[in-house]
Amino acid sequence: MTFRKMWYLALCMATLGLAGCSGDAPSTLGMTDGRLTPCPDSPNCVSSQVENGYPAMEPIPLSLPADETQDVLVAALEEMDGVEVVSTEPGYVHAEAKSRLLGFVDDMEFAIDESDGVIHYRSASRMGYGDMGANRERMVQFWGLYSQVVEKSGGREVEGFGVSG
């Protein structure tokens, strides 16, 4: 076997091996004392419950009642490629986003905070140290889809979403 064929075979095997590397869902997902799990120190997570720095993003303002907001939130997630809603409970939604190329899975969590009038969220990679901005980009994409679904359902325009700090 030539070196080129061996190299190609090794590359294919490594790619196939990584494709199954989605990792298990962290046991820390969900709400604790009304808050989502904090982001780790690594740059592979964004959250609306962080004051400043890389992971910080603005919460999404509520523009519908909480029960309708959750329905719209789920509908927007279902429109995203590679995203599957895993669980919902009143005021909380967990979804998994799977990358196309290698099948890495990231967790997306949403908490509807009616008292503050916002949706808090967290998007975090299960594996690796960095994410090359994938979680931030995904949340910006989600905001666009969410805004469209809100407007179609008769809610007011969603404003003020983005990076904080």
N, C-alpha and C positions, 0 to 999 in steps of 0.2 A: 504494500500500500504506500502510495506516495505521501510525502509530507503534507501536501496541499489537501489531499483527501482526508488524512488524519486530522488536520486542523479543522476542516469543515465538519467532520463527524463530532469532534470535541465541542465545537461551537454549538452545533445542533443539540447535543446532549445537555449542555449547560443551559441553553435557552429553554428546553423542555423541562428541565429540573426546576428552573426559576419560575416557570409558568404556573407551577402548582404551589408556589410559596405565598399563599395568601395569609398564612398565620391564623391563629385562633382569635376570636373576638376577645378583647381585654375584659377582665372581670370587673374593671373599674367603670365601665360604661353606665350611664344613667344619671340620676339626680341624687345629690347628697346635700341635705340642708338647703334645698331650693336652688342648688347650683350644679352646673355640669362639671365634670372632672377637669381640673386645670391642665393646660398644655404642659408637656415635658420641656426640659431645657433645650432640646434639639429643635432645629428649624424645620419641622415637618408637621406643624399643627397651626391652625388659626382658631381664634375664639373671640366672641363678643363679650366675654366676661374677663378680659385682660385689660388692664388700664392703658398700657403703652408698650412699645417695642414691636418686634417682628410679628408676634402672633396676634396682635390687637386688630380687631375690625369692629365697626359700629354694629350695634344690634339693629334688627329690622323693625321699623315702627309698625304697630298693629293698625290695620285699616278696616278690619272686620271684627265682629264678635269672636271670642276665643274658639267656640266650637266650629264656626265657619272657617276661621283661620286655619285650624288643623286640617280640615278637609281640603282647603286650597293648597296648603303646604304639601300634603301627600300627593295631590294631583300634579303639582309642579315637579316634585321628585320623580314621579312616574313618567314624566316627559323627558327626563335626562337619560342620555345614552349610558349604559353600563351601571346604572343606579337601580338598586332594589330596596324597597322599604321592607325592613326586617321585623320591626315591632312598633306598635303604637299603643299608647295609653293616654288618658285625658291629660293634655298639656305637654306631652312628650312624644317625640318621634325619633326612631333610630333607623338609618339607612346605610347600606354598604355601596361603595363606588368601586368598581373593578376596572383597572387599567386595561386598555386594549392589547397592548403589546406583550406584556409579561404577566398579566393577570394579578398584579398586586391589588390588595384590598385596603381601602381607607374607610374609616367610620365617620359618618355624618350624624350629628345629634342636634335636635332642636328642642327648646323648652319655651313654651308660651307663657310669658310673664304678664298676666292681665293687670296686676297692680301697677307695674311700671309702663304698661302699654307697649311692650316690645316682644320680639321673638329673639331669644338668645340662641346661639349655635356654636358648634365646635366641629371642626373637620380635621381629622388626624390620620396620619399614615400608621399602619400597624408595624411595618418593617422599615429598617434603614434609619439613617440619621437625618438626611435632608430630603426634600421633595421637589426641588427646582421650581417652587411656587405653585405646584399643582393644587394644593388644598385651597389656597387663596383664589386662584383662578376658578376653581370649581364653585366656590361660594359666590363669586361675582356672577358666574353663569346662572347659578340657582336664583340669585336675586332678580335677574332679568326675566327668567321664566315665571317666578313667583309673581312679579309685578304684572305680567301679562295675564296670568290666570285671575289675579285679584280684580283687575280692570274688567275682564270678561264677566266676572260674577257680580259686578256692580259696586265693588268697593272703591274707595278713593285711591288716587295715585299714591304709590309707595315712594317716598323720598328719603334722602339722607343716609343712604347705605354706602358704606365704603370703609376706608382705612382710618383708624384713629391713631392718636398719639403721634 
